Amino acid sequence: MTVLFDVDEGVATLTLDRPPMNALNVAVQDRLHELADEITRRDDVRAVVIRGSEKVFAAGADIKEMRDMSHKDMVLRSRALQEAFTAVARIPKPVVAAVTGYALGGGCELALCADHRVAAENAKLGQPEILLGLIPGAGGTQRLARLVGPSRAKDLIFTGRQVRADEALRIGLVDQVVPAEEVFAAAHAWAARLAKGPALALRAAKEAVDSGLESDIDTGLALERTWFAGLFATEDRETGMRSFVEDGPGKAHFG
């Protein structure tokens, strides 16, 4: 298997399993797409953790495999690669990346597909494609710029340099930095807490934020308004408001 899959108490864990460096080849790409679609469909999955091994998240694309590809091959693969990563990014549930060791190239781009990134103190992230005479091809030029701003994104993409966890936190590339031995526990705790929340409201929040960033503010506000009103028809809204009135804020238990 190239990506291991496990579900425990509402949290799905995707573990990249292609030692030694979790290089992202076509098999990994296809498996990620398959699992993203499955997670999207499954009601018993309410949050997701994406992780690598203790020493490496994913060190990038499989260069040996790419080197033998023709221009025609790469035209087809680049579309499939973007579609796989987009499927991960559009999972309508909270997704957290547990970043250990290297997250470079496609590895960094996969982490960018998550809603939240927990990094080990020794993690290194970057987009080194320029050093191969290329540019990021799995969403890096788009998601990175949206996350850290165009100027910082250009710095990382133009130079191909790696950033350590402390700088990644400072520029907003990751959201939390913890000791290496605590990464997986911290990522799972983040996911597990949200797995207990109102699933439809979380889906609405994610779609409203992500879709709003890809459109003008009036379109975004219209989407927000539609979701806000629509949630009043849900059982979770009834549960949340009843609990607030009867027990105080933050004590509701959602199914």
Backbone torsions as a table, in degrees:
resi	resn	phi	psi	omega
1	MET	NA	142.1	178.4
2	THR	-94.1	-26.4	177.8
3	VAL	-137.4	118.4	178.4
4	LEU	-82.7	150.2	-174.2
5	PHE	-135.9	128.4	-178.6
6	ASP	-145.8	144.7	177.5
7	VAL	-125.6	128.7	180.0
8	ASP	-141.1	115.7	178.3
9	GLU	50.6	48.0	174.8
10	GLY	86.9	-6.9	-179.2
11	VAL	-107.8	120.6	174.8
12	ALA	-91.0	134.6	176.5
13	THR	-115.0	122.2	173.9
14	LEU	-102.3	119.8	-178.0
15	THR	-115.5	114.4	175.7
16	LEU	-64.2	127.8	-172.6
17	ASP	-136.1	68.3	177.0
18	ARG	-136.8	75.1	-176.7
19	PRO	-64.2	155.3	9.1
20	PRO	-91.5	-15.8	-170.8
21	MET	-120.5	8.1	-178.6
22	ASN	54.4	41.5	177.7
23	ALA	-60.7	137.6	-173.7
24	LEU	-90.4	99.8	177.5
25	ASN	-101.7	-173.3	-177.2
26	VAL	-62.4	-37.8	-179.5
27	ALA	-63.9	-42.0	177.6
28	VAL	-64.3	-46.0	179.4
29	GLN	-55.6	-49.3	-177.7
30	ASP	-66.1	-37.9	179.5
31	ARG	-66.8	-41.0	177.5
32	LEU	-60.9	-41.5	179.2
33	HIS	-63.6	-45.2	179.7
34	GLU	-60.2	-45.1	-178.4
35	LEU	-71.0	-36.9	177.1
36	ALA	-60.4	-42.2	178.3
37	ASP	-65.4	-40.8	179.7
38	GLU	-64.7	-45.1	-179.9
39	ILE	-61.8	-39.6	178.8
40	THR	-59.4	-37.8	-176.9
41	ARG	-79.7	-28.8	-169.4
42	ARG	-82.2	122.1	179.5
43	ASP	-73.1	-22.3	-178.6
44	ASP	-79.6	-9.6	175.3
45	VAL	-99.3	121.0	-174.8
46	ARG	-119.0	-10.2	175.6
47	ALA	-160.6	162.6	-170.7
48	VAL	-137.2	140.4	170.8
49	VAL	-117.1	131.1	173.3
50	ILE	-112.4	126.5	-176.2
51	ARG	-142.0	165.2	171.5
52	GLY	-114.1	-144.4	176.1
53	SER	-88.5	-179.9	179.2
54	GLU	-66.5	-25.3	-175.4
55	LYS	-101.4	-20.0	-177.3
56	VAL	-154.2	136.4	173.1
57	PHE	-77.4	-68.9	172.1
58	ALA	-164.3	124.1	-173.3
59	ALA	-87.8	11.6	174.7
60	GLY	119.2	-168.9	-178.3
61	ALA	-72.2	161.1	175.8
62	ASP	-79.6	96.2	-174.2
63	ILE	-64.4	-36.1	178.9
64	LYS	-61.9	-41.5	177.8
65	GLU	-67.4	-42.5	-178.1
66	MET	-66.4	-34.9	-175.2
67	ARG	-60.6	-31.1	-177.4
68	ASP	-88.8	0.9	-178.0
69	MET	-86.7	141.4	175.5
70	SER	-81.7	172.9	175.7
71	HIS	-58.3	-43.1	179.2
72	LYS	-62.3	-43.5	178.2
73	ASP	-58.6	-44.0	-175.8
74	MET	-71.7	-32.2	174.8
75	VAL	-58.3	-44.2	-179.7
76	LEU	-71.8	-42.0	-176.9
77	ARG	-69.1	-39.6	-177.2
78	SER	-62.4	-37.7	176.9
79	ARG	-66.0	-45.3	-179.9
80	ALA	-64.0	-37.6	179.2
81	LEU	-65.1	-46.7	178.0
82	GLN	-62.4	-39.4	179.8
83	GLU	-65.3	-37.5	178.3
84	ALA	-65.4	-45.7	-179.4
85	PHE	-69.0	-35.5	177.1
86	THR	-65.4	-35.8	176.3
87	ALA	-61.7	-38.4	176.3
88	VAL	-66.7	-46.9	-177.9
89	ALA	-62.1	-29.1	-175.6
90	ARG	-98.9	9.8	170.7
91	ILE	-55.2	122.7	-172.6
92	PRO	-81.1	42.3	-178.9
93	LYS	-145.6	157.9	179.6
94	PRO	-61.8	133.5	-179.3
95	VAL	-126.5	130.6	177.8
96	VAL	-122.8	138.1	175.2
97	ALA	-101.7	130.2	175.1
98	ALA	-99.8	102.5	-170.4
99	VAL	-96.6	113.7	177.2
100	THR	-118.1	144.1	176.4
101	GLY	58.7	-128.8	-175.6
102	TYR	-91.5	134.2	169.1
103	ALA	-130.9	88.3	-171.5
104	LEU	-120.7	149.1	177.3
105	GLY	56.3	-122.1	178.5
106	GLY	-59.9	-28.5	176.7
107	GLY	-65.5	-42.8	176.1
108	CYS	-65.8	-40.9	179.7
109	GLU	-64.3	-34.9	176.3
110	LEU	-66.5	-41.9	177.2
111	ALA	-61.9	-34.6	178.9
112	LEU	-64.6	-21.1	179.7
113	CYS	-75.6	-14.1	-179.8
114	ALA	-80.9	161.9	176.7
115	ASP	-84.3	-21.1	-174.8
116	HIS	-149.8	140.2	-178.3
117	ARG	-126.1	121.2	174.1
118	VAL	-105.6	123.0	-176.0
119	ALA	-115.5	146.3	172.6
120	ALA	-73.1	153.7	179.6
121	GLU	-59.0	-26.7	-178.5
122	ASN	-98.9	11.3	-178.6
123	ALA	-70.3	150.8	174.4
124	LYS	-133.7	130.1	-178.5
125	LEU	-123.5	153.4	177.9
126	GLY	175.6	168.7	176.7
127	GLN	-121.7	86.1	-173.6
128	PRO	-87.8	13.7	-174.8
129	GLU	-58.1	-31.1	-177.5
130	ILE	-60.8	-27.2	-179.8
131	LEU	-72.6	-12.0	174.9
132	LEU	-103.3	6.4	-176.2
133	GLY	77.5	25.6	-177.1
134	LEU	-128.9	-178.4	170.3
135	ILE	-126.0	163.8	175.2
136	PRO	-56.1	140.4	-175.9
137	GLY	-126.0	5.7	-179.4
138	ALA	-118.0	31.8	176.9
139	GLY	105.4	-1.4	-175.3
140	GLY	-61.6	-38.9	-179.3
141	THR	-69.6	-21.7	-176.9
142	GLN	-98.9	-53.0	-177.3
143	ARG	-70.6	-36.8	179.7
144	LEU	-64.4	-44.3	179.7
145	ALA	-63.8	-37.2	178.3
146	ARG	-69.1	-30.0	-176.3
147	LEU	-82.8	-48.1	-173.1
148	VAL	-110.8	-2.1	-177.8
149	GLY	95.5	152.6	-175.1
150	PRO	-63.5	-37.3	-177.1
151	SER	-65.3	-47.9	179.5
152	ARG	-67.9	-36.6	177.6
153	ALA	-62.5	-42.9	178.9
154	LYS	-64.0	-38.6	177.3
155	ASP	-57.7	-48.9	-178.4
156	LEU	-67.6	-40.4	-177.6
157	ILE	-75.0	-41.6	-179.3
158	PHE	-65.8	-39.4	-175.3
159	THR	-91.2	-26.1	-176.0
160	GLY	71.8	13.7	-174.3
161	ARG	-76.2	157.3	176.8
162	GLN	-95.7	142.6	176.7
163	VAL	-113.7	140.0	176.4
164	ARG	-79.4	168.9	-173.5
165	ALA	-58.8	-38.8	-177.4
166	ASP	-65.3	-41.2	177.0
167	GLU	-69.9	-39.2	178.1
168	ALA	-58.6	-38.8	177.7
169	LEU	-68.0	-41.3	-177.5
170	ARG	-64.4	-36.4	-177.4
171	ILE	-93.0	-1.9	177.6
172	GLY	88.6	12.4	178.7
173	LEU	-74.9	-31.5	170.6
174	VAL	-125.3	164.6	-173.7
175	ASP	-109.5	-17.1	-176.4
176	GLN	-155.4	138.7	176.4
177	VAL	-123.4	128.2	-178.2
178	VAL	-135.9	163.8	174.2
179	PRO	-54.9	147.6	-173.9
180	ALA	-53.4	-38.5	-176.4
181	GLU	-73.9	-6.7	-178.2
182	GLU	-108.5	-0.5	-173.0
183	VAL	-60.1	-52.2	-174.8
184	PHE	-66.0	-39.4	178.8
185	ALA	-65.2	-41.0	-179.6
186	ALA	-66.5	-41.8	179.2
187	ALA	-65.7	-42.6	-179.3
188	HIS	-66.8	-37.9	179.3
189	ALA	-62.8	-41.2	177.8
190	TRP	-60.5	-46.7	-178.7
191	ALA	-67.6	-42.5	-177.0
192	ALA	-63.4	-37.9	179.1
193	ARG	-63.2	-42.9	-178.9
194	LEU	-75.3	-26.0	177.7
195	ALA	-62.8	-20.5	179.1
196	LYS	-90.1	-2.1	-176.3
197	GLY	-88.6	-176.2	-179.2
198	PRO	-75.0	107.6	-171.0
199	ALA	-58.6	-43.9	-176.3
200	LEU	-70.7	-37.6	178.1
201	ALA	-66.3	-38.6	177.0
202	LEU	-64.7	-41.4	176.2
203	ARG	-60.4	-44.5	179.8
204	ALA	-62.1	-43.9	-179.4
205	ALA	-61.9	-43.8	-179.2
206	LYS	-64.3	-45.8	-179.3
207	GLU	-65.6	-39.7	-179.2
208	ALA	-64.4	-44.5	179.5
209	VAL	-66.5	-52.0	-175.0
210	ASP	-65.8	-46.2	-179.8
211	SER	-68.4	-34.9	178.4
212	GLY	-62.7	-36.4	178.5
213	LEU	-66.9	-21.0	-178.4
214	GLU	-98.2	7.6	-178.2
215	SER	-140.5	-179.3	176.4
216	ASP	-78.5	165.4	-172.6
217	ILE	-65.4	-33.8	-180.0
218	ASP	-65.4	-40.2	176.7
219	THR	-65.2	-41.6	178.2
220	GLY	-62.8	-42.8	179.2
221	LEU	-65.4	-35.6	177.6
222	ALA	-65.1	-40.8	177.8
223	LEU	-65.0	-43.9	177.7
224	GLU	-58.7	-44.9	-178.6
225	ARG	-62.7	-41.3	-179.8
226	THR	-64.8	-45.7	178.7
227	TRP	-66.0	-43.1	-177.9
228	PHE	-57.4	-48.6	-179.6
229	ALA	-68.3	-40.7	-178.0
230	GLY	-62.4	-33.5	-178.4
231	LEU	-66.9	-17.3	177.6
232	PHE	-69.6	-11.0	178.3
233	ALA	-94.3	6.4	-174.3
234	THR	-102.3	154.2	176.8
235	GLU	-65.8	-35.3	179.9
236	ASP	-62.0	-38.2	178.1
237	ARG	-64.2	-42.3	178.1
238	GLU	-62.6	-43.6	179.3
239	THR	-62.5	-47.4	-177.3
240	GLY	-63.0	-45.2	-178.0
241	MET	-71.8	-38.5	177.7
242	ARG	-63.1	-43.4	179.3
243	SER	-63.6	-40.1	179.5
244	PHE	-59.9	-46.8	-177.5
245	VAL	-68.3	-40.8	-173.7
246	GLU	-86.0	-35.2	-171.4
247	ASP	-121.1	-10.4	-175.3
248	GLY	99.2	169.2	-175.2
249	PRO	-69.9	149.0	171.4
250	GLY	76.1	19.4	-177.2
251	LYS	-119.5	6.6	-178.2
252	ALA	-72.3	146.9	175.8
253	HIS	-116.4	115.1	-176.5
254	PHE	-97.5	145.2	-179.1
255	GLY	-79.8	NA	NA
